[in-house]
Structure formats: structure tokens, C-alpha cells
Amino acid sequence: MHRLQISLPEWQYRFLREQASHTDQSIAGFIRKLIQQEAQAVQRPVEEDPIWEIVGIGQGGPPYDVSERVDEFLYSVQREDNGSENRPGR
């Protein structure tokens, strides 16, 4: 194990002290835990990145005329044949 001495702004030291206290760890143990978590995140295969959950979200089936009926889909507005709005309750 290597010994390391660093200087921190007061707010960072207070943050570390509070977080370590909340988790019943020493500041050194808390810092080691943070470094371990970051190292694991960096080593995670790109395929496991949560961003991939949105891939394909725009694909799908009907309705295909959303651009023509945007008000109906976004605001539950139905248009009559002449283009005037017909909102329920009006």
C-alpha cells in the first residue's frame, strides 16, 4: 500500500469527513471506496452502459401520421376536417 498526502479545500475535507462518518468509515477508507467505484465504472464494458437502454426507442409501429396530427397526440386535441380545433368540454 502506498501512503499519499494531499491538500484539499475546506469544503472537500468537510464533505469527506461527513460522508465517512455516515458510512462508519475512516476518511481514508471512504476515499479508497470512491476510487474503487470509479475504477469499476471506467472498466465497465461499453455494452453495459445504461445509455444503451434508449437505443431503438424511436423505432416502432403506428401511428405513422404523428407529424400530421401532432396536436391530437400531444394535447389530446382533435381537429375537424376544416382544420378548426374541437376540444372536448368546449
C-alpha positions in Angstrom: 0.0 0.0 0.0 1.2 3.5 -0.8 1.0 6.4 1.5 -0.3 9.6 -0.1 -0.6 13.1 1.3 -2.9 15.7 -0.4 -4.2 19.1 0.3 -7.9 19.8 0.0 -10.1 22.8 0.1 -12.0 23.0 3.4 -15.4 22.1 1.8 -14.0 18.9 0.3 -12.5 17.9 3.6 -15.8 18.5 5.4 -17.6 16.5 2.7 -15.3 13.6 3.1 -15.5 13.7 6.9 -19.3 13.8 6.8 -19.6 11.0 4.3 -17.1 8.8 6.0 -18.9 9.4 9.3 -22.3 8.5 7.8 -20.9 5.2 6.5 -18.9 4.4 9.6 -15.6 4.5 7.8 -12.4 6.4 8.1 -11.8 9.2 5.6 -9.0 7.1 4.0 -11.4 4.1 3.7 -14.1 6.3 2.2 -11.6 7.6 -0.4 -10.5 4.1 -1.2 -14.1 3.1 -1.7 -14.7 6.1 -4.1 -11.7 5.2 -6.1 -12.7 1.6 -6.3 -16.2 2.5 -7.6 -14.7 4.9 -10.2 -12.2 2.3 -11.3 -15.0 -0.3 -11.8 -17.2 2.2 -13.7 -14.3 3.0 -16.0 -13.6 -0.7 -16.6 -17.3 -1.5 -17.4 -17.7 -2.8 -20.9 -19.3 -0.2 -23.1 -22.2 -2.6 -23.8 -23.2 -2.3 -20.1 -23.5 1.5 -20.2 -27.1 2.4 -19.3 -27.2 4.8 -22.3 -27.8 1.7 -24.5 -31.3 1.3 -22.9 -32.6 4.1 -25.1 -31.3 2.6 -28.3 -34.3 2.0 -30.6 -36.7 3.9 -28.5 -37.8 5.9 -31.6 -38.5 2.8 -33.6 -41.8 1.2 -33.6 -45.1 0.9 -35.4 -48.1 3.0 -35.8 -49.0 5.8 -35.6 -47.2 6.9 -38.6 -49.0 10.2 -39.0 -47.8 11.9 -35.8 -46.4 14.8 -37.7 -49.7 15.5 -39.3 -51.7 15.0 -36.1 -49.3 16.5 -33.5 -51.9 18.4 -31.6 -54.0 15.3 -31.1 -51.1 13.2 -29.9 -49.5 15.8 -27.7 -52.5 17.7 -26.4 -55.5 15.3 -26.9 -56.9 17.8 -29.5 -59.0 16.5 -32.3 -59.3 18.6 -35.5 -62.4 18.6 -37.7 -62.0 18.3 -41.5 -61.8 22.1 -41.9 -58.8 22.3 -39.5 -60.5 24.0 -36.6 -59.9 22.6 -33.1 -62.5 20.6 -31.4 -61.6 20.1 -27.8 -63.9 18.1 -25.5 -65.6 20.2 -23.0 -65.5 23.4 -25.1 
